[in-house]
Amino acid sequence: MEKLKSLITEANGALHKADHLVYITYAQVQETKLLYTIAYNLYVALNKGMEAVLHYERLYKRIPLVKRDFEYELGLFKNRIGEYNINRSCVLLLQDLKRLVETKQKGPIDFIRRDKFVICSEDYSMQVLNLQKVKNYLADVKIFMDRVNRTVRLK
């Protein structure tokens, strides 16, 4: 039960950081590089939320022990989200944010262009983050975390 509390706390903390960065910090400093930091925190919130749901399922013996492989965990999560009224778009968002984070870590270059943060992959295909896109991501993650929190109500 402690691990579940820890996962929920980490997920909610990352969501709170992202929300604060979007509506308080970014509004004041207008630093476009913050868009990636916000996206990273949203990825952490989604990932920890997914792990919390899987851990909750494992506690009640609804799924087998999960090996630490993102694709395997994601497959299990996809099969279980219908029971918790979680939209499939959250799975797609998690995959998109994971791809974005990996591209940023492995990519050769990133730069700012007209209030957009551009990340280039190794083959120089580009992914672009802007404030509106990040706000849409934030709204989706808030809905996801609300459902996760209601699902695994901690006493």
C-alpha positions as CSV (number, residue, x, y, z in Angstrom):
1,M,0.0,0.0,0.0
2,E,2.9,2.3,0.7
3,K,4.2,2.0,-2.9
4,L,0.7,2.9,-4.2
5,K,0.7,6.0,-2.0
6,S,4.1,6.9,-3.2
7,L,3.2,6.5,-6.9
8,I,0.0,8.7,-6.4
9,T,2.0,11.3,-4.5
10,E,4.6,11.5,-7.3
11,A,2.0,11.7,-10.0
12,N,0.0,14.4,-8.3
13,G,3.3,16.3,-7.5
14,A,4.4,16.2,-11.1
15,L,0.9,17.4,-12.3
16,H,1.0,20.2,-9.7
17,K,4.5,21.3,-10.9
18,A,3.3,21.3,-14.6
19,D,0.2,23.3,-13.7
20,H,2.2,25.8,-11.7
21,L,4.8,26.2,-14.5
22,V,2.1,26.8,-17.1
23,Y,-0.1,29.2,-15.3
24,I,2.3,31.0,-12.9
25,T,5.9,30.7,-14.0
26,Y,5.5,30.7,-17.8
27,A,3.0,33.6,-17.6
28,Q,5.6,35.7,-15.8
29,V,8.9,34.8,-17.4
30,Q,7.8,33.9,-20.9
31,E,10.7,31.5,-21.3
32,T,9.9,29.1,-24.2
33,K,12.3,26.4,-22.9
34,L,9.9,25.9,-20.0
35,L,7.5,24.2,-22.4
36,Y,9.7,21.1,-22.5
37,T,10.0,21.0,-18.7
38,I,6.2,21.2,-18.5
39,A,5.8,18.4,-21.1
40,Y,8.3,16.3,-19.1
41,N,6.4,16.8,-15.9
42,L,3.2,15.8,-17.7
43,Y,4.9,12.6,-18.9
44,V,6.0,11.8,-15.4
45,A,2.4,12.4,-14.1
46,L,0.9,10.1,-16.7
47,N,3.6,7.4,-16.3
48,K,3.3,7.3,-12.5
49,G,-0.5,7.4,-12.8
50,M,-0.4,4.4,-15.1
51,E,2.0,2.6,-12.7
52,A,-0.4,3.4,-9.8
53,V,-3.3,1.8,-11.6
54,L,-1.3,-1.3,-12.5
55,H,0.0,-1.6,-8.9
56,Y,-3.6,-1.2,-7.6
57,E,-4.7,-4.0,-10.0
58,R,-1.8,-6.2,-8.8
59,L,-2.8,-5.6,-5.2
60,Y,-6.2,-7.1,-5.9
61,K,-4.7,-9.9,-8.0
62,R,-6.4,-8.8,-11.2
63,I,-3.2,-8.8,-13.2
64,P,0.0,-10.8,-12.9
65,L,3.3,-9.3,-11.7
66,V,4.4,-6.7,-14.2
67,K,7.9,-6.8,-15.6
68,R,9.5,-3.4,-15.8
69,D,9.0,-2.9,-19.6
70,F,7.2,0.2,-20.8
71,E,5.5,-1.4,-23.8
72,Y,4.3,-4.4,-21.7
73,E,3.0,-2.2,-19.0
74,L,1.2,0.0,-21.6
75,G,-0.4,-3.1,-23.1
76,L,-1.7,-4.2,-19.7
77,F,-2.9,-0.6,-19.0
78,K,-4.8,-0.4,-22.3
79,N,-6.7,-3.6,-21.4
80,R,-7.7,-2.3,-18.0
81,I,-8.7,1.4,-18.7
82,G,-12.2,0.6,-19.7
83,E,-13.1,-0.4,-16.2
84,Y,-12.0,2.9,-14.8
85,N,-13.6,5.2,-17.4
86,I,-10.2,6.4,-18.6
87,N,-10.2,7.7,-22.2
88,R,-7.9,5.9,-24.7
89,S,-6.6,9.3,-25.8
90,C,-4.6,9.3,-22.5
91,V,-2.7,6.2,-23.7
92,L,-1.9,8.0,-27.0
93,L,-0.8,11.1,-25.1
94,L,1.5,9.0,-22.9
95,Q,3.1,7.5,-26.0
96,D,3.5,10.9,-27.6
97,L,5.1,12.4,-24.5
98,K,7.4,9.4,-24.1
99,R,8.5,9.8,-27.7
100,L,9.0,13.6,-27.2
101,V,11.1,13.0,-24.0
102,E,13.2,10.3,-25.8
103,T,13.7,12.5,-28.8
104,K,14.9,15.4,-26.6
105,Q,17.3,13.2,-24.8
106,K,18.8,11.5,-27.9
107,G,18.3,14.3,-30.4
108,P,21.2,16.4,-31.6
109,I,19.5,19.8,-31.4
110,D,16.6,21.8,-30.0
111,F,15.9,25.4,-30.5
112,I,13.3,28.2,-30.1
113,R,11.5,29.7,-33.0
114,R,8.6,32.2,-32.6
115,D,7.3,31.1,-29.1
116,K,7.7,27.5,-30.1
117,F,10.2,24.9,-28.8
118,V,11.4,22.7,-31.6
119,I,13.1,19.4,-31.0
120,C,14.9,17.6,-33.8
121,S,15.4,13.9,-33.8
122,E,18.5,12.1,-35.1
123,D,17.0,12.1,-38.7
124,Y,16.1,15.8,-38.2
125,S,12.3,15.2,-38.2
126,M,10.9,17.9,-35.9
127,Q,8.5,17.9,-33.0
128,V,7.1,21.3,-32.0
129,L,5.8,22.4,-28.6
130,N,3.8,25.6,-28.1
131,L,1.9,27.0,-25.2
132,Q,-1.5,26.0,-26.5
133,K,-0.5,22.4,-27.1
134,V,1.0,22.1,-23.6
135,K,-2.2,23.6,-22.1
136,N,-4.3,21.0,-24.0
137,Y,-2.0,18.2,-22.7
138,L,-2.3,19.6,-19.2
139,A,-6.1,19.5,-19.4
140,D,-6.1,15.9,-20.5
141,V,-3.7,14.9,-17.8
142,K,-5.8,16.6,-15.1
143,I,-8.8,14.5,-16.2
144,F,-6.7,11.4,-16.2
145,M,-5.3,12.0,-12.8
146,D,-8.7,12.9,-11.4
147,R,-10.0,9.4,-12.5
148,V,-6.9,7.7,-11.2
149,N,-7.3,9.4,-7.8
150,R,-10.9,8.4,-7.6
151,T,-10.0,4.9,-8.6
152,V,-7.4,4.3,-6.0
153,R,-8.9,6.3,-3.2
154,L,-6.4,6.1,-0.4
155,K,-7.6,5.9,3.2
